[in-house]
Amino acid sequence: MRKLIIFVVNCQFCSFHVNCLNVYAH
């Protein structure tokens, strides 16, 4: 659950949301 929260927060600060999602998808 905490990883999901970190994932959301990091993506909010990520300049390239698509790249951010790809990184956390793998």
C-alpha distance matrix in Angstrom:
0.0 3.8 5.4 5.2 6.6 8.9 9.8 11.0 12.8 14.4 15.6 17.1 19.1 19.9 23.6 23.2 20.2 21.3 21.4 18.0 16.5 18.7 17.6 13.9 15.1 16.9
3.8 0.0 3.8 5.3 5.1 6.2 8.5 9.9 10.7 12.2 14.2 15.5 16.9 18.0 21.8 21.9 19.4 20.9 20.6 17.0 16.2 18.5 16.9 13.4 15.5 17.1
5.4 3.8 0.0 3.8 5.4 5.1 6.0 8.6 9.9 10.3 12.1 14.2 15.5 15.8 19.6 19.3 16.8 17.9 17.3 13.8 13.0 15.0 13.2 9.8 11.9 13.3
5.2 5.3 3.8 0.0 3.8 5.4 4.9 6.2 8.7 9.9 10.6 12.5 14.6 15.0 18.5 18.0 15.0 16.1 16.4 13.0 11.5 14.1 13.2 9.6 11.2 13.6
6.6 5.1 5.4 3.8 0.0 3.8 5.3 5.2 6.2 8.5 9.9 10.8 12.8 14.1 17.7 18.0 15.2 17.2 17.4 13.8 13.1 16.2 15.1 11.9 14.2 16.6
8.9 6.2 5.1 5.4 3.8 0.0 3.8 5.5 5.1 5.9 8.4 9.9 10.8 11.9 15.7 16.2 14.0 16.0 15.5 11.7 12.0 14.7 12.9 10.2 13.2 15.1
9.8 8.5 6.0 4.9 5.3 3.8 0.0 3.8 5.6 5.3 6.2 8.7 10.2 10.2 13.9 13.5 11.0 12.5 12.3 8.7 8.3 11.2 9.9 7.1 9.9 12.2
11.0 9.9 8.6 6.2 5.2 5.5 3.8 0.0 3.8 5.5 5.2 6.3 8.9 9.8 13.1 13.2 10.2 12.5 13.2 9.7 9.3 12.8 12.4 10.0 12.2 15.2
12.8 10.7 9.9 8.7 6.2 5.1 5.6 3.8 0.0 3.8 5.5 5.2 6.6 8.7 12.2 13.3 11.2 14.1 14.3 10.7 11.5 14.9 13.9 12.0 14.9 17.4
14.4 12.2 10.3 9.9 8.5 5.9 5.3 5.5 3.8 0.0 3.8 5.4 5.3 6.0 9.8 10.7 9.2 12.0 11.4 7.8 9.5 12.4 10.9 9.8 13.1 15.1
15.6 14.2 12.1 10.6 9.9 8.4 6.2 5.2 5.5 3.8 0.0 3.8 5.3 4.7 8.0 8.1 5.8 8.7 9.0 5.8 7.1 10.4 10.1 9.3 11.9 14.5
17.1 15.5 14.2 12.5 10.8 9.9 8.7 6.3 5.2 5.4 3.8 0.0 3.8 5.5 8.1 9.4 7.5 11.1 12.0 9.2 10.5 13.9 13.8 13.0 15.5 18.2
19.1 16.9 15.5 14.6 12.8 10.8 10.2 8.9 6.6 5.3 5.3 3.8 0.0 3.8 6.3 8.9 8.5 12.1 12.0 9.4 11.9 14.7 13.9 13.8 16.8 18.9
19.9 18.0 15.8 15.0 14.1 11.9 10.2 9.8 8.7 6.0 4.7 5.5 3.8 0.0 3.8 5.4 5.7 8.9 8.3 6.3 9.3 11.7 11.1 11.8 14.5 16.4
23.6 21.8 19.6 18.5 17.7 15.7 13.9 13.1 12.2 9.8 8.0 8.1 6.3 3.8 0.0 3.8 6.1 9.0 8.7 8.3 11.3 13.1 13.1 14.6 16.8 18.6
23.2 21.9 19.3 18.0 18.0 16.2 13.5 13.2 13.3 10.7 8.1 9.4 8.9 5.4 3.8 0.0 3.8 5.5 5.4 6.2 8.8 10.1 10.8 12.7 14.3 16.1
20.2 19.4 16.8 15.0 15.2 14.0 11.0 10.2 11.2 9.2 5.8 7.5 8.5 5.7 6.1 3.8 0.0 3.8 5.5 4.9 6.1 8.6 9.9 10.7 12.0 14.6
21.3 20.9 17.9 16.1 17.2 16.0 12.5 12.5 14.1 12.0 8.7 11.1 12.1 8.9 9.0 5.5 3.8 0.0 3.8 5.4 5.2 6.2 8.7 10.1 10.4 12.8
21.4 20.6 17.3 16.4 17.4 15.5 12.3 13.2 14.3 11.4 9.0 12.0 12.0 8.3 8.7 5.4 5.5 3.8 0.0 3.8 5.4 5.0 6.2 8.8 9.7 11.1
18.0 17.0 13.8 13.0 13.8 11.7 8.7 9.7 10.7 7.8 5.8 9.2 9.4 6.3 8.3 6.2 4.9 5.4 3.8 0.0 3.8 5.4 5.2 6.5 8.6 10.4
16.5 16.2 13.0 11.5 13.1 12.0 8.3 9.3 11.5 9.5 7.1 10.5 11.9 9.3 11.3 8.8 6.1 5.2 5.4 3.8 0.0 3.8 5.4 5.3 5.9 8.8
18.7 18.5 15.0 14.1 16.2 14.7 11.2 12.8 14.9 12.4 10.4 13.9 14.7 11.7 13.1 10.1 8.6 6.2 5.0 5.4 3.8 0.0 3.8 5.5 5.0 6.6
17.6 16.9 13.2 13.2 15.1 12.9 9.9 12.4 13.9 10.9 10.1 13.8 13.9 11.1 13.1 10.8 9.9 8.7 6.2 5.2 5.4 3.8 0.0 3.8 5.5 5.7
13.9 13.4 9.8 9.6 11.9 10.2 7.1 10.0 12.0 9.8 9.3 13.0 13.8 11.8 14.6 12.7 10.7 10.1 8.8 6.5 5.3 5.5 3.8 0.0 3.8 5.4
15.1 15.5 11.9 11.2 14.2 13.2 9.9 12.2 14.9 13.1 11.9 15.5 16.8 14.5 16.8 14.3 12.0 10.4 9.7 8.6 5.9 5.0 5.5 3.8 0.0 3.8
16.9 17.1 13.3 13.6 16.6 15.1 12.2 15.2 17.4 15.1 14.5 18.2 18.9 16.4 18.6 16.1 14.6 12.8 11.1 10.4 8.8 6.6 5.7 5.4 3.8 0.0
